[in-house]
Amino acid sequence: MLDSLSIKVIRWPLSQSARVLNRFGVTANQTTLFGFALGCLAFPALAFEHYSIALVFILLNRICDGLDGALARIQGISDAGGFLDISLDFLFYSLIPFGFVIANPEQNAIAGAFLIFSFIGTGTSFLAFAVMAGKRGIENPVYRNKSLYYMSGLTEGTETIGCFVLLCLLPEHFATIAFVFGAACWFTTFTRIYSGFHTLR
């Protein structure tokens, strides 16, 4: 829901940073892999309940996620790069609630499983429509500089990162936040399935 707004806010600083990285020969795919490695470091930090450290790695991962796209627009958008980026993004998204489950399985396991389950819904509805949109040549009027069709919804990348930030700041309320955000994700999933089905019909 907020991705189109947040992209406008961060576009200029990301593009300027990407130009500097490009001069040093840094590629979009290298940035994607480096960002994913940083994101994975949030997992042990969460598991050992170092939530402030985890938050730093989460934010660094998201900065790299923005930078790889900005670099790709300079160096050339590729299907391989888009595939790598979206695959690692969804793995990262699932890794964060799993870290909270490991940290406190007694309190967080059910809520964490529900949140990961909801991510399966948003992810599959998003990617399934992207495949069909690509097959039919359906273009997205909002995200024209993406390697695949970005289907909007109530919970997108910006909202997910906001949720992760809130979880790190208020880890004692993980279950409540996870259930509420998971429910919002399911609303997104159902609306995507409905609109996607009727669009493809």
C-alpha positions as CSV (number, residue, x, y, z in Angstrom):
1,M,0.0,0.0,0.0
2,L,2.8,2.4,0.9
3,D,5.5,1.2,-1.6
4,S,4.7,3.7,-4.3
5,L,5.1,6.5,-1.7
6,S,8.3,5.2,-0.1
7,I,9.9,4.6,-3.5
8,K,9.4,8.3,-4.3
9,V,11.0,9.3,-1.0
10,I,14.1,7.1,-1.3
11,R,14.6,7.1,-5.1
12,W,17.0,10.1,-5.2
13,P,19.4,9.0,-2.4
14,L,19.5,5.5,-3.7
15,S,20.2,6.6,-7.3
16,Q,23.0,8.8,-6.1
17,S,24.5,6.1,-4.0
18,A,24.2,3.6,-6.9
19,R,26.1,5.9,-9.2
20,V,29.0,5.9,-6.7
21,L,28.9,2.1,-6.4
22,N,28.7,1.7,-10.1
23,R,31.9,3.8,-10.6
24,F,33.7,1.3,-8.3
25,G,32.5,-1.7,-10.3
26,V,30.0,-3.0,-7.8
27,T,27.2,-4.9,-9.6
28,A,23.5,-5.2,-8.8
29,N,23.8,-9.0,-8.2
30,Q,26.8,-8.5,-5.8
31,T,24.7,-6.0,-3.8
32,T,21.8,-8.5,-3.7
33,L,24.0,-11.3,-2.3
34,F,25.8,-9.0,0.1
35,G,22.5,-7.6,1.4
36,F,21.1,-11.1,1.8
37,A,24.2,-12.1,3.8
38,L,23.7,-9.1,6.1
39,G,20.1,-10.0,6.5
40,C,21.0,-13.5,7.5
41,L,23.1,-12.1,10.4
42,A,19.8,-10.8,11.9
43,F,18.9,-14.4,12.6
44,P,21.5,-15.3,15.3
45,A,21.0,-11.8,16.8
46,L,17.3,-12.5,17.1
47,A,17.9,-16.0,18.4
48,F,20.1,-14.7,21.2
49,E,17.6,-11.8,21.8
50,H,19.9,-9.0,20.7
51,Y,17.0,-7.2,19.1
52,S,18.8,-3.9,18.5
53,I,21.6,-5.6,16.6
54,A,19.1,-7.6,14.6
55,L,17.3,-4.3,13.7
56,V,20.6,-2.9,12.3
57,F,21.1,-5.9,10.0
58,I,17.4,-5.8,8.9
59,L,17.8,-2.2,7.9
60,L,21.1,-2.8,6.2
61,N,19.5,-5.6,4.2
62,R,16.7,-3.3,3.1
63,I,19.1,-0.6,2.1
64,C,21.0,-3.1,-0.1
65,D,17.7,-4.2,-1.5
66,G,17.0,-0.7,-2.7
67,L,20.6,-0.2,-4.0
68,D,20.5,-3.4,-6.1
69,G,17.5,-2.1,-7.9
70,A,19.0,1.3,-8.5
71,L,22.2,-0.3,-9.8
72,A,20.2,-2.6,-12.1
73,R,18.6,0.5,-13.6
74,I,22.0,1.8,-14.4
75,Q,23.6,-1.4,-15.5
76,G,20.6,-3.0,-17.1
77,I,17.7,-4.9,-15.6
78,S,17.9,-8.6,-16.1
79,D,15.6,-11.5,-15.5
80,A,18.3,-13.4,-13.7
81,G,18.9,-10.5,-11.4
82,G,15.2,-10.0,-10.7
83,F,14.8,-13.7,-10.0
84,L,17.7,-13.6,-7.5
85,D,16.4,-10.5,-5.8
86,I,12.9,-11.7,-5.3
87,S,13.9,-15.2,-4.2
88,L,16.3,-13.9,-1.6
89,D,13.8,-11.3,-0.4
90,F,11.1,-13.9,0.4
91,L,13.7,-16.1,2.2
92,F,14.7,-13.1,4.2
93,Y,11.1,-12.2,5.1
94,S,10.5,-15.7,6.5
95,L,13.8,-15.8,8.3
96,I,13.0,-12.9,10.6
97,P,9.9,-14.3,12.3
98,F,11.7,-17.7,12.5
99,G,14.4,-15.9,14.5
100,F,11.8,-14.7,17.0
101,V,10.4,-18.2,17.3
102,I,13.9,-19.6,18.2
103,A,14.4,-16.8,20.7
104,N,11.2,-17.7,22.6
105,P,9.4,-20.7,21.3
106,E,7.0,-21.0,24.2
107,Q,5.5,-17.5,23.5
108,N,6.3,-17.0,19.9
109,A,5.9,-20.3,18.1
110,I,2.3,-20.2,17.1
111,A,2.3,-16.5,16.2
112,G,5.5,-16.9,14.3
113,A,4.2,-19.9,12.3
114,F,1.0,-17.9,11.5
115,L,3.1,-15.0,10.2
116,I,5.3,-17.2,8.0
117,F,2.1,-18.9,6.8
118,S,0.7,-15.5,5.9
119,F,3.9,-14.7,4.0
120,I,3.3,-17.9,1.9
121,G,0.0,-16.4,0.9
122,T,1.2,-13.0,0.0
123,G,4.3,-14.4,-1.8
124,T,2.5,-17.1,-3.8
125,S,-0.3,-14.8,-4.9
126,F,2.2,-12.1,-5.9
127,L,4.5,-14.4,-7.8
128,A,1.8,-16.5,-9.5
129,F,0.2,-13.4,-10.9
130,A,3.6,-12.1,-12.0
131,V,4.2,-15.3,-14.0
132,M,0.8,-15.0,-15.7
133,A,1.2,-11.3,-16.3
134,G,4.6,-11.9,-18.0
135,K,3.1,-14.7,-20.1
136,R,0.3,-12.4,-21.3
137,G,2.4,-9.3,-21.6
138,I,0.4,-7.4,-19.0
139,E,2.4,-4.3,-18.0
140,N,2.2,-2.6,-14.6
141,P,1.6,1.1,-14.9
142,V,3.0,1.9,-11.5
143,Y,6.2,-0.1,-11.3
144,R,7.5,0.1,-14.9
145,N,11.2,-0.3,-13.9
146,K,10.8,-3.7,-12.3
147,S,11.8,-7.1,-13.8
148,L,8.4,-8.6,-13.0
149,Y,4.9,-7.5,-12.4
150,Y,4.4,-6.0,-8.9
151,M,0.9,-6.6,-7.7
152,S,-0.1,-4.1,-5.0
153,G,-1.9,-4.9,-1.7
154,L,-2.6,-3.8,1.8
155,T,0.8,-5.3,3.0
156,E,3.8,-4.7,0.7
157,G,7.5,-4.3,1.4
158,T,7.2,-1.0,3.3
159,E,4.6,-2.4,5.7
160,T,6.6,-5.6,6.2
161,I,9.7,-3.7,7.1
162,G,7.6,-1.5,9.4
163,C,6.4,-4.6,11.1
164,F,9.9,-6.0,11.5
165,V,11.1,-2.7,13.0
166,L,8.1,-2.7,15.5
167,L,8.9,-6.4,16.4
168,C,12.5,-5.5,17.2
169,L,11.5,-2.5,19.3
170,L,8.7,-4.3,21.1
171,P,9.8,-8.0,21.2
172,E,7.6,-8.7,24.2
173,H,4.6,-8.0,22.0
174,F,5.7,-10.3,19.2
175,A,2.6,-12.5,19.3
176,T,0.1,-9.6,19.1
177,I,2.0,-7.8,16.3
178,A,2.5,-11.0,14.3
179,F,-1.2,-12.0,14.5
180,V,-2.4,-8.6,13.5
181,F,0.1,-8.2,10.6
182,G,-0.5,-11.8,9.5
183,A,-4.3,-11.1,9.3
184,A,-3.5,-8.0,7.2
185,C,-1.4,-10.2,5.0
186,W,-4.2,-12.6,4.5
187,F,-6.5,-9.7,3.5
188,T,-3.8,-8.9,0.9
189,T,-3.7,-12.5,-0.3
190,F,-7.5,-12.8,-0.8
191,T,-7.8,-9.5,-2.6
192,R,-4.8,-10.4,-4.9
193,I,-6.3,-13.8,-5.7
194,Y,-9.7,-12.3,-6.4
195,S,-8.5,-9.4,-8.5
196,G,-5.8,-11.6,-10.2
197,F,-8.3,-14.3,-11.1
198,H,-10.8,-11.8,-12.6
199,T,-8.0,-9.9,-14.5
200,L,-6.8,-13.1,-16.1
201,R,-10.3,-14.3,-17.0
